[in-house]
Every structure is written in C-alpha cells, then in structure tokens.
Amino acid sequence: MRKTLMTTALAAGLALTGCVTAEQERQVSGAVIGGGLGLITAKVLGADNDWVVVSTLAGAAAGALVARNTATGQCAYARGDGTYYNAPCR
C-alpha cells in the first residue's frame, strides 16, 4: 500500500510540474519544507498522532506564507538559526 501511494504521489507531482508558475512552485516548496519540519519536530518531541497532523499542517501553512514574500520582489531566506531575513530574490 505504501509503495503504491508513494508511486502515485510521485507520478502526480511529475504530471503537474509543467502546470505551475515559478511563484506557485516556491509556495509549494515552502509548504513541503514547512510541513516536513513540522512533522519532524512533532515526532522528535514525541507528540501523539493528532498533534503530528496539526504541527504538519501548521508548518505547511507557515512555509507557504514565507515563500509568498516574492509578491513584493523580496524573498525570505533562512539564516540557519531558525530565523529568516528578507532580501531581493536571486
């Protein structure tokens, strides 16, 4: 089941790559990274399954919002210590 799910997700991702703009791609990648960090944090802290879902969704939402700074010509970059700074997009 897990292999089928992963294969389906990969195929869907490949099929949609030509259908998104650069801004949408940044938002999606921000959401994926944020969701992944939320998931990892919840698992490391030993949260139950409900909190894992909540933290993953919150991380995804935060990641998408951080990536959305490109609307002003500014991008958010991680400093490496958990904080972000705005600078012109590269």
C-alpha positions in Angstrom: 0.0 0.0 0.0 2.7 2.4 1.0 4.7 1.7 -2.3 1.5 2.4 -4.3 0.8 5.6 -2.5 4.4 6.9 -3.0 4.4 5.9 -6.7 1.0 7.7 -7.2 2.3 10.8 -5.4 5.5 10.9 -7.5 3.6 10.4 -10.8 1.1 13.2 -9.9 4.0 15.5 -9.0 5.7 14.8 -12.3 2.5 15.4 -14.2 1.9 18.7 -12.6 5.4 20.2 -12.9 4.6 21.9 -16.2 1.4 23.4 -15.0 2.7 25.7 -12.3 4.3 29.1 -12.4 7.6 29.9 -10.6 5.7 31.7 -7.7 3.4 28.7 -7.2 6.5 26.4 -7.3 8.1 28.5 -4.5 4.9 28.4 -2.5 4.6 24.6 -2.8 8.2 24.0 -2.0 7.8 26.3 1.1 4.8 24.3 2.1 6.5 21.0 1.7 9.6 22.1 3.6 7.5 23.7 6.4 5.2 20.6 6.6 8.3 18.3 6.8 9.8 20.4 9.6 6.5 20.4 11.5 6.3 16.6 11.1 9.9 16.0 12.2 9.5 18.4 15.2 6.3 16.7 16.4 7.9 13.2 16.1 11.1 14.3 17.9 9.0 15.7 20.7 7.0 12.5 21.0 3.6 14.1 20.1 0.6 11.9 19.6 -0.9 11.4 16.1 -3.4 14.3 16.4 -0.6 16.8 17.3 1.6 15.4 14.5 -1.2 16.3 12.0 -1.7 19.7 13.5 2.0 20.6 13.5 2.5 19.3 10.0 -0.4 21.4 8.7 0.8 24.5 10.6 4.3 24.1 9.3 3.0 23.8 5.7 0.9 26.9 6.1 3.8 28.9 7.6 6.1 27.6 4.8 3.7 28.7 2.1 3.4 32.2 3.7 7.1 32.7 4.0 7.5 31.8 0.3 4.8 34.3 -0.6 7.1 37.3 0.2 8.1 37.2 -3.5 5.0 39.3 -4.3 7.0 42.4 -3.2 10.2 41.4 -5.0 11.6 40.2 -1.7 12.3 36.6 -0.7 12.7 35.2 2.7 16.0 33.4 3.4 16.9 31.2 6.4 19.8 32.3 8.5 20.4 28.8 9.8 19.5 29.6 13.4 15.7 29.3 12.9 15.2 32.9 11.8 14.6 34.5 8.4 15.6 37.7 6.7 14.2 39.5 3.6 16.4 40.3 0.6 15.9 40.8 -3.1 15.1 37.5 -4.8 18.1 35.9 -6.6 
